[in-house]
Amino acid sequence: MGVEQKLGNLGVLTTKLEEAINWSRTRAMWPMLFGLACCAIEMMSAQASDYDMSRFGMELMRPSPRQSDLMIVAGRVSRKMAPVLRRLYDQMPDPKWVIAMGDCASCGGVFNNYAIVQGVDEVVPVDVYVAGCPPRPEALIHGILTLHAKVRGEKLADWA
Amino acid sequence: MDLVDRAVEILRGKMKDAIPAVETFRGETAVVVRPEAIAEACRLLRDDPRLRFDFLAALTAVDYWPDEPRFAVVYELYSIPHRVFLRLRVPLSSTAAEVPTIEGVYPNANWHEREVFDMFGITFVGHSDLRRVLMPFDWVGHPLRKDYPLGYEEVQFSFNHEEIDRKKPYAQE
């Protein structure tokens, strides 16, 4: 609006900086491998050709926290694993997001005992919880799209 | 005569004072051994050319709380040449929950004994590296003891969601 109408088609698109940045963040959100239990199998399946998460620019599962934007905690986190999880989260560069995949990561699930953290939100701040035991790949992809909607709504003023 | 009976006979012949009882249940024999004699009994069973129990298949413990003797350390030996299992049991009282290590006889007892120490708090005297193996090193207590709390947390439902939400320790950025 505005400049395109006056100058004609220059092959230029104008938009808000906020929208451009949020769009680029959602279209190349590299997840970090954090497969801890059976949810990891569904996460692999979501990655593989049937469900194909690369449709959303997520073809790369990074084994290194320094190259990833999204941590998918897939499985139950034991109290011994919790410090490792937090350390990997701290090593991820900003901006970063966390999906708690499955009941165990969300609230402890069936493992209501001394050894399992009752929800990974006690260790890292979680953006999206995906329910299911384990969730199907569609559910994980729905969770990722929910996260994308959340990221698209982020405001420039909140980052600075 | 089958090999288990022969092993019991040989043990009785060599170290009678150290074997207070022999228990048989559904065709399985467990030899009760006094704690101070366990390493010698294992060495005897391993080195006797007629027996050759050369493999420690399992080493674990049982907690009979609140009965006394409270603990029993269980040694499951296997003779690979004869394909026979033999079980040794060492009862321990709760006041003196310690037993000599058998690491010198079966080197794989190292991690087994560490696990029993971690889960039951039974001390293995003379062990080369008696640290926790499963739980974090700063963990307090021994989880497989019968008097250890299970650590259940209240389950969050819609009717108590807010009450639990208020005291839940959420992580910060």
Interface residues (C-beta under 8 A of the other chain):
Chain A: R79 K80 R86 C107 G108 N112 N113 Y114 A115 Q118 G119 D121 E122 V123 V124 P125
Chain B: L134 M135 P136 P143 Y148 P149 L150 G151 Y152 E153 V155 Q156 K168 P169 Y170 A171 Q172 E173
